[in-house]
Amino acid sequence: MTKPSLPDLLHAAVTAVGGTERPGQAAMAEAVAAAFDDGTHLLVQAGTGTGKSLGYLVPALAQGDRVVVATATLALQRQLVERDLPRTVEALHPLLRRRPQFAMLKGRSNYLCLHRLHEGMPQDEEEGLFDQFEAAAPTSALGQDLLRLRDWADETETGDRDDLSPGVSDRAWSQVAVASRECLGASRCTYGQECFAELARERAKLSEVVVTNHALLAIDAIEGARVLPEHEVLIVDEAHELVSRVTGVATGELTPGQVNRAVRRAAKLVDEKTADQLQTAAEGFERLMELALPGRLEEIPEDLGYALMALRDAARNVISRLGATRDASVQDEDAVRKQALASVESVHDVAERIMQGSEYDVIWYERHEPRGGGGYRIGGASLRVAPMSVSGLLREKLFPDRSVVLTSATLKLGGDFNGVGASLGLAPEGLAGTAGSQAEELPVWKGIDVGSPFDYRKQGILYVARHLSRPARDGDRGDMLDELTELIQAAGGRTLGLFSSMRAAQSAAEALRGRIPEFPILLQGEETLGELIKNFAADPKTCLFGTLSLWQGVDVPGPGCQLVVMDKIPFPRPDDPLMSARQKAVEEAGGNGFMAVAATHAALLMAQGAGRLVRASGDRGVVAVLDQRLETARYGSYLRASLPDFWYTTDRSQVRRSLAAIDAAAKQNDA
């Protein structure tokens, strides 16, 4: 039988989802298929509107080996499993003569635990052991959530939290879910045969396509905890998020609350002397944390070293005792023991890692926002440790033994893939595998930009407010607020305000609500993100202000969003311990730390933020950057090269006329 051609397969899939064939999508599919055939690695920048999901799904289904697709957002996971994959599989079936199976796989805590549901959650000593369903008043929000979870457990086939609609609070879900470390294991659990998490793993083992998330991919590849089935092909969508997600998984934390919880959980299971040793160590650590000032620790202070040593040794002693003692008087002892062991092991492992003081780790104290009057909340400090870089981990754990395709709308920064490639552990483009070079042993890869179907120069304007004063950290920016007010008035609302800090977003919202009350200002944090975006899209006069998640999480095509404003270039804070350490390390190695770390970070966020403007072929609008440095600073050209190819200007009058014309056209269309 003749093997169907890739263009024929892509045509069938695009038709099935009601889409339009695009040159960029076809180019992407050909490049992905070639990477699979050669066993090499590929970075694909696919602009908004390309249809990149089909650009990788079609060649993945055609090649026949198992493929894992890892994404960053729940929305894309659901789109793949509920819409794209079912339609694509059916469309390709007549050509492939098979129906590849597919499944979604998440971390264990995303699935309802039948043991927790039926036997109850092991409680801390201070709360006592009780049936959470009886203890929570049925009329309370928690009680209603728990009763609904019990009913849902009899109906659901997946036990996946995201299949429960409407959802429940984190507090309610924590009563019926379990982390991997606290799980009894299928062989020891009464409900092991029915376990939703285990059933999800079994479905994944039998599937040709497994859709998961970046965090689970990191746990599987980097921590060596094999949770994903063996696979020959890996596709990382939303790949611009991968480094931060992997860093999050590889970050350890110690807080007084966490340590005290471990003490409470272990106390009922070990002898008094062992419990007292851990209690004493916990008290010493808590006293130290009350005085801790935020910032990086380039060396471990002597008092912290003693406190960590006491914690580590006491935790190790508890761990050995937990395996040697049994107490039949403890209700549901196996679950209580497993929960205690997980808590104590976490304390031990982080304390041990910080004490080792690896040159590849960054250690710092972190404080939460101060309470009124300048006092910090009790227990508001944490001790954190994170890898200086995850590039080595990714190079060693992600790329060997399989073909990896990484794709996103924003992978080229400053005009090439080298910045993102370096963060992933890849040599500069074209040098990987070169004989006689330092890159000889590095993964061989190729980068391709398939463009976007949108005509950015005709659909959008990039405006830099060069006349504004240079922004100072946390300084008053009266001229910026004046500019923002005039831009919103010219646009007739329709504004997404992307701010470099929550404080800046709140300050701007407060000021503009008083200045232009005719334009409602929605503020992130005052309602759920989903509700904010829905209300923003529904009323063209409305503006939405916020910070990080809005830079990447808003998809509002049409006239609801015709002005995207960035208050300033989103460089990392100078006192960010991890970013500062990474920048210093690059400089000590002879590189440009500012460009490699701070500018790359800002370029990625700005590219994502600018991408909020044009979401469909009919969209028109302006991206306004209220920071003169994008025009005047030497690094400005690098940042501008990372953005879509909008028409560029610093002319205030021109931008106001353009916004007014766009607003008038939108109103005419609405009428």
C-alpha positions, 0 to 999 in steps of 0.5 A, a space after each residue: 500500500 502506498 504511504 499517504 503523502 504529508 500534504 494529503 494528510 495535512 489537507 484532511 486534518 485541516 478540513 476536519 477541524 474547519 480550518 484553512 491551509 496555510 503555507 507556514 503550517 505546511 512548512 512546519 509539518 515538513 520540517 517536523 517530519 524531517 526531524 523525526 526521520 533524521 532523529 534530530 531536534 527542531 525549534 519552530 517559531 510559529 506565529 499566532 494563527 499558523 495552526 501549529 497544533 496540526 503542524 506537529 500532530 499530523 507528522 507525529 501521527 503519521 510516523 507511527 511511534 509513541 509521541 509525548 506532547 508537553 504543553 504549559 497551559 491547561 487550555 491547550 491540553 484540553 484543546 488537543 485532547 477534546 478537539 484537535 486529536 479526536 478530529 485529526 485521528 478520524 480525518 487521518 483514519 482512511 489514509 493511515 488505515 489505523 486510529 491512533 489512541 491518545 490520552 492525557 496524563 497529569 501529576 497524581 494530585 490532579 486526580 481524585 484519590 478514592 482512599 482519601 475520599 472514603 477513609 478520610 484525610 490523615 489530619 495534623 495533631 492540632 486538628 485531630 482525626 475526623 471525617 471531613 464530610 461530617 465535620 464540614 457543615 453541609 451549608 458551608 462552602 467547604 461542606 457543599 464542595 465536599 458533598 459534591 465531590 462525593 457525588 461526582 466520584 460516583 459519576 466520573 470516569 477520569 477523576 480528573 479535577 479539570 473535568 469537574 464543572 463548576 470547580 471546587 476550592 483548593 481547600 476542598 480538593 486537598 481533602 480528596 487528593 494526594 501527592 505522589 510522595 504521600 500515595 500508598 501505592 496501588 499494591 498496598 491501597 484498598 482502592 488500588 485497582 480503581 485508582 484514577 491516577 493509575 488508570 490514567 497511567 495505564 491508558 497512557 501506556 496503551 496510547 500512541 499520543 500522550 498529552 502532558 504538561 511541562 512540570 510532569 515532563 520535568 519530573 520524568 526527565 530530570 528527577 528520574 521518576 519515570 511517570 511517562 511511558 517510553 517514547 521515541 518522539 517528544 514535542 514541547 509546545 509553548 516551549 518558551 515556558 519550559 525553562 521556568 517550569 523546569 526551574 520550578 520543579 527543581 526548586 526546593 523550599 523550607 519554611 517554618 510552617 512546613 517544618 512544624 507540619 512535619 513535626 506534628 505528623 511524625 510525633 504520633 508515630 515515633 518515640 518521644 526522644 526522636 520526636 523531641 529532637 525534631 521539635 527542638 531543631 524546628 524551633 531553632 530554625 523558626 527562630 532563625 527565620 524570624 530574623 532572616 532578611 531577604 536576599 541571596 546567601 552566597 555563603 551559608 552563615 554559621 548559625 544557619 548551617 547549625 540549624 540546617 544540620 540539626 534539621 537534617 540529622 533529626 529528620 534522618 533519625 525520624 525517617 529511620 524510626 518511621 520504618 521500624 515502629 508500628 502503632 495499631 492505635 493510630 487510625 489508618 496507620 499506613 496513610 498517616 505514616 506515608 503522609 508523615 514520611 513525605 513531610 519529613 523526607 522533604 525537610 531532610 532533602 532540602 536541608 541536605 541540598 542547601 548544606 551541600 552548597 553546590 556551586 550550581 545552586 542559588 540559595 536565598 531568603 525570601 519574604 512575603 509582602 509586609 503587613 501594615 506597620 512594616 511588620 512581617 507576617 509570622 512564618 512569612 519567610 522561606 529559605 529557597 534553593 534553585 539551580 543556577 541554570 537548567 540548561 545542563 539538566 535539559 541537555 543531558 536529560 531531555 535530548 538524548 535517545 529521542 527526537 525533540 521538537 520545541 515550538 512556540 510563537 516566541 522562540 526567536 529573540 533579537 532575530 535568532 534562536 540562540 538565546 532560547 537555545 542556550 537556555 535549553 542547553 543547545 549550542 549556537 545554531 550551526 555549531 552543534 556537532 561541529 568537529 573540533 569545537 566545544 559544541 561537538 558533543 552537543 545535540 544537533 538541532 535546527 531552527 525554523 521560523 514559519 512566520 504568521 498568516 497575519 500582515 503585522 505591518 498593516 494590522 498593527 503599530 508599535 509606538 514608543 513614547 520617546 518623550 516620556 521621562 526615563 522610568 525609575 524603580 517604584 518612582 512616580 510616573 505622572 507623565 506616563 499616567 497622562 500618556 496612558 489616559 490620552 491613549 485610552 481616550 483615543 482608543 475609546 477604551 479597548 485597552 489591555 494594560 500590561 504592567 511590570 508589577 502589581 503595584 504599578 497596575 493597582 496605582 494606574 487603575 486607581 488613578 485612571 478610574 478617577 480621571 476617565 470614569 466613562 471607561 471601566 477599568 478592570 484590575 487583575 486580582 479583583 475577580 478570577 482571570 477567566 471572568 476578567 477576560 470575559 468581561 473585558 471582551 464583552 464591553 469595548 469601552 472596558 480596559 483590563 490592567 494586570 501583570 505577569 499572567 496577562 502578558 501571556 494569558 489573554 486571547 481576545 480577537 476582534 474590537 475588544 482589544 485594540 490597544 496593548 500598553 506596556 508601562 515599561 520594559 519588563 526587566 527582572 527586578 535587580 534584587 531578584 536573587 536567582 536572576 542576579 546570580 545567573 547574570 553574575 555567572 555569565 559575566 564571570 564566564 566572560 559573557 554579557 550577563 545583562 543581555 544573556 539574562 535580563 534582556 532575554 527575559 524582557 524580550 520574551 515577555 514583550 514578545 508575548 505581550 505584543 502577541 496579545 494584539 493581533 489574534 485574527 486576520 481582521 484585528 487592527 491596533 497599537 502596541 504602545 510601550 511607555 518606556 523611552 529606552 526601547 528607542 534610546 538604549 543600545 539594547 532597544 534594537 534587540 528588544 524591537 527585533 524580538 517583537 512582531 514586525 509592526 509599523 514603528 513610530 514614536 510620533 504621538 499625534 500619528 498614534 492618536 489619529 490611528 487609534 481614533 480611526 480604528 475606534 471609529 471603524 469598530 463602532 461603525 462595524 458594531 452599528 
